[in-house]
Amino acid sequence: MNSKFVTEKIDQVLRPRGFERKNLIWFRKSEAFDEVIDLQFSREHEKFTFNIGIIDHAAYEIYFGHKLQSPQLDHTWTLKIRIGDILNGKDVWWSTKSEQFPGESSELLINIALPLLRALQTHAAIVQRLEKEAARMRGYPFLLINIAIQRWRMGMRDEARQMLVSLREKTSDAWRVKIDEITRRIV
């Protein structure tokens, strides 16, 4: 089984559910949010896993300073979660050589990933999941900035600004530049 075969099988699962594909990224668009699933292969293409996420269009525009053109690489998503983190907090990979494919991986997409993506289409749900991911990733600034943006969008403007000010004091020069850009956009 090769990567093309895996991609075609995932197409068979996601396309009937309204997803389009660009390379190895499937997306289902709505007016405010894109649901995104990224198929990630190991270097040798012997294993694969999924990253799932949400792109909040307005948050994207605040963060990057321009409108979303098309689904982007996972580092531009508002929220990205590895499928294993949903299941048991451990990385999960499937063999491309398995006789069981698509089996478990498809079932997880249908029964776990897709319902989670639907549930993440509120600012409060996104904040809750971002906070969990930020704790797991020891306060990665990208996640904390996105929490502040979501809170700002929820009307918690003073709290959002204070989060950005606090983060700015504790982070690197490169992140300070980004925080300054975002602060100007939300004032």
Order of alpha helices (4+ residues) and beta strands (2+ residues): alpha-beta-beta-beta-beta-alpha-beta-alpha-beta-alpha-alpha-alpha-alpha-alpha-alpha
